[in-house]
Amino acid sequence: MKFSQFISKYKFPCLLGVALRIGYSLWLGVIWLVVDKYFPLTSKALWENYFNLTRSASLISRSIIDVWLRWDAVHYMNIAAFGYKGVGAGDTVFFPFYPYLVGGLAKLTTINVTLMGILVSTIATIIALICFYDLVLILFKDENLAKRSTLLLGLYPTAFFLFAPFTDALFLLLAIASILMMVKKSPILAGVFACFAGLTRPQGILLILPMMVLYFQTHLVDKKYFNWREILALIITPLGFCGYSIWRNTIGLAGIFQSLRDYSNVKFQDPITTIIKAVIFIIQKPTYIQVTELISVLFFLVILVWMFTRPEFRQHIAIMLYSAATWLLIATKTTIIGTPLQSSNRYVLQIFFAFVGMTFLVNKLPKKMINFVPTILLFLSLVSSMLFALWVFIG
C-alpha cells in the first residue's frame, strides 16, 4: 500500500490520535501553568512525587512534560532511567518492556526520559487506533461503524492515560495488533505481538485464549491440526510473561503474584464479592473515583453480556472470550488498602472490542443523542484528566 493510500484509508484514526494528543497537552498545560506556584517544593515532597527523577527547571517544561508524570508513570519512568537496580523491589511488579523501551530510546536520542515516555505512548496510541479501526473494518465491513467505534475508544473518560507515560497505550497496541494478525491469518506475527504484550503487562498471557480458539475453529473443519506457523505462534505467545517470571526467580525475587500482594496490596477474589465490597464502600463514603470505577465495571459487563446475545458478535467468539477474560481479571483483582475496584476505570480500555458493541447501542439512540454522546465523553475526559494533573488518583 502506498503512503498516500494509507493516509487516505486511515485518515480518521490518525487525525483523531493527533487531535487528542494536542488537545490533552494544551488542556493539562494550561491547568499546570495556573497551579504550579502552589506545588510544594520541599525535598520530601519532590521525593515522594518523583523519586529519583529530577523536576523540570522551567515552568513550560513542567506544564508540557512533568504534568504527565503521575502515579504509576513515576515508577515506570524511574525504571526507564535507572533500571530495576535503581528502584525498590516493589517496582518489579511493573513489567519491563515499556520502561526499557523508553529508557533505551531516551539514551539513544538523549531526550528527557519522561518526554520519551510521552512520545512512545502517543505513537503507540495512534497506531493502536489505526489497528482497531482496521480490525472493525475487516470484521464488519462498515466504515461508519469503524469510525464511531474508534471515536468512542479515543474519547472514553480515561483514554487520556493512553497519552501518558503508562503502559496502557503500548499494551493496547500489542493486544489489538495480535488479534488483528490472528484475523489476517498471520499467526507468527500474532504470537510475536502477544509475546511482547506479556512482557508489558501480566494480562498479556490472556492472548493465548483467542489464539487457541481460532486454531481449533479453523481445524475442526479441515482436520489438519498440524500447521507449524500456528503451533509456533502458540509457543511464542506465553514466552514474554513466562520469561519475565523466570528472570524474577533467577535473581531471587518473589513470584509476580506474591509481589503484587506484598508491595501493591493486591489480592484476587470472585467478582461478585469485589463488586459488593465496592457498593458498600460507595454507600459508606461515596467519591468520584469509587463511583466511576464501579460504573465502569458494571457498564462493560452489561455491554459484554448484550454482545454475547447478538449473532454478529458471537461469530467472533475468540475475541469475545478474550474480552470476557479481560473483564474477569479486572473484576477479580482487588486491593486491600485502596478501593475494591482500584484503577478499573482505566483498565476497561483494554476491553477494546466492547467499544464496537457500545457503538451498536449508541446507533440505536435518537439522532440528536448520537451526536451528544461524544460531547458527554469529552467533558468527562476533561474532568478526569484535570484531576489526574492535580495529583488526584483517578486510575
Stockholm file with secondary structure:
# STOCKHOLM 1.0

chainA/1-395         MKFSQFISKYKFPCLLGVALRIGYSLWLGVIWLVVDKYFPLTSKALWENYFNLTRSASLISRSIIDVWLRWDAVHYMNIAAFGYKGVGAGDTVFFPFYPYLVGGLAKLTTINVTLMGILVSTIATIIALICFYDLVLILFKDENLAKRSTLLLGLYPTAFFLFAPFTDALFLLLAIASILMMVKKSPILAGVFACFAGLTRPQGILLILPMMVLYFQTHLVDKKYFNWREILALIITPLGFCGYSIWRNTIGLAGIFQSLRDYSNVKFQDPITTIIKAVIFIIQKPTYIQVTELISVLFFLVILVWMFTRPEFRQHIAIMLYSAATWLLIATKTTIIGTPLQSSNRYVLQIFFAFVGMTFLVNKLPKKMINFVPTILLFLSLVSSMLFALWVFIG
#=GR chainA/1-395 SS CCHHHHHHHSHHHHHHHHHHHHHHHHHHHHHHHHHGGGSCCCHHHHHHHHTTSCCCSSHHHHHHTGGGCCTHHHHHHHHHHHCGGGSCGGGGGSCSHHHHHHHHHHHHHTCCHHHHHHHHHHHHHHHHHHHHHHHHHHHHCCHHHHHHHHHHHHHSTTGGGGGSSSSHHHHHHHHHHHHHHHHTTCHHHHHHHHHHHHHHCGGGGGGHHHHHHHHHHHHHHHCCCCCHHHHHHHHHTTHHHHHHHHHHHHTTCCCHHHHHHHHHCEEECCHHHHHHHHHHHHHHSCCHHHHHHHHHHHHHHHHHHHHHTCHHHHTTHHHHHHHHHHHHHHHHEEESSSCTTTTHHHHGGGCTTHHHHHHHHHTTSCHHHHHHHHHHHHHHHHHHHHHHHTTCCCC
#=GC SS_cons         CCHHHHHHHSHHHHHHHHHHHHHHHHHHHHHHHHHGGGSCCCHHHHHHHHTTSCCCSSHHHHHHTGGGCCTHHHHHHHHHHHCGGGSCGGGGGSCSHHHHHHHHHHHHHTCCHHHHHHHHHHHHHHHHHHHHHHHHHHHHCCHHHHHHHHHHHHHSTTGGGGGSSSSHHHHHHHHHHHHHHHHTTCHHHHHHHHHHHHHHCGGGGGGHHHHHHHHHHHHHHHCCCCCHHHHHHHHHTTHHHHHHHHHHHHTTCCCHHHHHHHHHCEEECCHHHHHHHHHHHHHHSCCHHHHHHHHHHHHHHHHHHHHHTCHHHHTTHHHHHHHHHHHHHHHHEEESSSCTTTTHHHHGGGCTTHHHHHHHHHTTSCHHHHHHHHHHHHHHHHHHHHHHHTTCCCC
//
